[in-house]
Amino acid sequence: MIGKAIIIAANPYVLFDIGGEGIFMTTDLGDVKKHIAHLKTHGGVIWGIWPPGGKSISWKHPEIRTGYFYIARDQIVKYRFELMCPIQRLGDFSEDEWAKVEKYLPPFRKRAHEILGEVAKDIFILVIKSITPLRKERKLHEFKKWEDGTPVKMCRNYVIIEEPGYI
């Protein structure tokens, strides 16, 4: 049986304005290299993605353990990652669960969560244990969507895919 994976759009070139009005502006939220640096010093790193349409929904793919980062502006899939635990909403972590992984939250993500307050509870949290560059960079169309097996044409946030096993 083919496994599931996820492609996440990363954009290290966009200046994110968290909270609006210039309260906290950073490119770090979309910068895979900054996340790799945190992972190397802390043994893991947290990445967050918004649910479709910003809705408060539970994660529907708990079996996903691997994924890929798509560098949007460059239009390439450049990195593969492995997860420590299933993806879930921030608000669905128990206090004990969060206490075990909070150290993996980079300072720029922690600041964003503080500014967003209760809204941050709807963010899907990925606790990542490894991020490695792919031996060969890939185009989106080289990946197949989980739902129907067609090539991926676009990734604005994330796409659930068939795990191709690229390393």
N, C-alpha and C positions, 0 to 999 in steps of 0.2 A: 504494500500500500504506500502511496505517495504521501509524504508528510507536508504539513503546512509551515510556511515561514511568512515573514512580513518584510516589505520594503518601506522604508521611512524616508520622506523627503527631508533633506538637510540643506540649509542655506546659510553658509558662513558669511555671505556677502550682504545680508539684509540687516539693517539696524532695527531691532525690535523696540517698540515703545511700550513697556509694560506699565499698565495703569493709566496710560494716556498722559498728555500734558507734559511730557519730558521728565516724569518722575524718575524713571529708571530706563535708560536707553543702553542697549548692548547688542553686539553681534554674536556674543558667546553662546547664546541658546541654540544656535544652528551650526555651531562650529565643532565638527567631529574631532579635530585635533585637540581642542581644549578639553573635550571629554576624555580623550585618550590620556592626556597628561594627568587628569584627576584619577583615572583608573590606575595608572601606573603607581601613583603615590598612595592610594587608598585601597587598592585591591578590587575595586569595582566602581561603577559610575551609574547614576540615574539619568535617564532621558525621559522626557514627558511628551505625550501627544494628546491633542484635543480629540474628543469624540466627534463623530460626524455631526455637522450642524450645531456644534456646541451643546448638544443635548446631554442630560444626565442619564447615562445608561451604563449597564454593566458590560464588561469585556466578554465577548462571545467566543473567544478562541484560546482557551486555557492551555491547549496542547502545544502551542507555538513555543519553541525553545531557541530558534535561530532567526536571524534577519540580516538585512542589507541596508546600507545607507546610500541613497541616491542623492548626489550633489546636483541640486536642481539647475543652477545657472550653467554648470558645465555639461549637463545632460548625460552624466555617467553614473553608474553604480560602481562605487570605488572601494567600499569596505563591507566586511561580513562581521556579524557579532553573535555572541552566544549569551543567553540569559541565565541568571542564577535561579530565578523563580518565575512562575507564571505572571503574565501581564495582568494588572488589575487597576481599578480606580484608586486614586490616593485615598478617597474616603472609605474604601472597603478594607484597608489595612487595619488590623487590630493594633492597639498601642504596643503590644509586645512585638508584633511583626515589624512595625515601623521602627521601633527602637533598634532592631537588629540591622536595618539597612540604611537608616538615616545618614550614617557616616559617608555613604556613597553619593550624597546629594552635593553637587558642586556649589560653591558660594553664590555664583550668579543665579543658579536655579533656586537656591534657598531664598535669596532676596526676591525673586519673582513670585514665589509662593507666598511670602509674607505680604507683598503688595496686593496680590490677588485675593488673599483671605479665603473665605468660604468657597469662592468660585473655583479655587485650585483643587478642591476635593473631587471635581469631575474629571481631572486630567488622568489619562491612562499612564501608569508608571511602568517603565521598563528598567529592571535592575540588571545591568549588564556586567558580565564577568570577563569578557574579552572582546576586543575590537581589533581586527587585522585587515590590512590592505589586501584586496584580491590580487592574485598573481597576474590576472588579466582584467583590466577594467571592462565593464559590460554596459551594453545599451539596455534600456528598459524593455524593448521588444524581445530580448533574449529570455525574459521571465514570463511565466504563464499565470494568469489569474486563477485562483483557487476555485472560484464559482463556476467557471465554464471552460477553462483551459485555453482561452484565447490570449494572445500576446498582450502584455501590458503596454498601453500607449501613453498613459499619463499618470503622474503621482504628485498630487498637491500636498497631501498629508501622509497617508499611508495606503498600502494595498496589500491584501492578503493573497499570497501566491503559493504555488506548488514549490516545495523546496527543491531547487535544482542541484544542490550539492556543490556549488562553486566555492573554491577556496583560493 
